[in-house]
C-alpha cells in the first residue's frame, strides 16, 4: 500500500495542540475509576547489542518478544512476575503452547530505571545459558517517574459501562499532581503507556469511545510527553490515523495495520511502502 509522503508527514515530538487543564479544576460528576489497567511497553536492548526486547511487565500476564539482531529470529514469551522478578517461557503464539525449541528468560527488573538483569536459557541437552543485561533502548535525560489516577463515569449509558474522562499525572516521589489530562471520552478499563516516537519518554495512549466509536474501530487518543515543557500534549495528527500502533523499536517503525507503516526520524513520521 503506497501512501503519499507529503500528505502523511506528521510531527510526533512537538504536538501543536494541548488539551491539558489545570489540575485544580474539578468536575464534580466524575468519580475515581478503579481497576484501570496500565499496559506499559518497555523497549530494551542488551548491553552487548545482540538482543532487542519488547517487555510488558507489571501486569497479571507479563509477556514479551525477544529479537535476535544477529541471526535474526524472534522468540515470544509469557510467564509470571513476583515483585521485581520476572519468569518467562517461550510460547508458540498461535497455539499458546511451548515452542519447538524451548527458552526461558528470567531475571530482575528495576521498574524505575528499566534495567533488566536476566538469564536466557535454551532448554537443550545440556541447557545453554546466557547472562544478559538489558537497558532502555532509547535513553532520555530527566525521565519522570510517574503514577496515574483515573476519573470518569460508571453507568449503563456509558460505553462499555465505564467511561474514562480524566487522568491525573502524579510525581511518584512526592505525590504531587503535575498535570490533569481532560477533554476526552475513552475506554475505562485500560491505558497504554509506551514510547510512541522513540525519544525515550513514555506517552499516554487511550482508546477513543467518543462519538459512538467502539474498541473495534481502533481509534486512539495520544498524549505525547514534551520534555521541554515537561507536560503531556495531545496530538491531533496521530489521532487521524486509524489502527493500533504496534511499535517496532528495533526498526524505529510504527505499524498501524492495513499497510500503514511509518518510520520515525527526529519526531517525524515517514510512510514506508510495503
Buried (B, 14 or more C-beta within 10 A) or exposed (E): EEBEEEEBEBBBBEBEEBBBBEBEEEBEEBEEBEEBEBEBBBBBBBEEEBBBBBBBBBEEEBBBBBBBEEEEEEBBBBBEBEEBEBBBBBBEEEEEEEBEEBBBBBBEBEBEEBBBEBEBBBBEEEEEEBEBEBBBBBEBEEBBEBBBBBBBBEEEEBBEEBBBBBBBBBBEEEEEBBBBBBEBBBBBBBBBBBBBBBBBBBBBBBBBBEEEBEBEBBBBBBBBBBBEEEBBBBBEBBBEBEBBBEBBBBBBBBBBEEBBBBBBEEBBBBBBEE
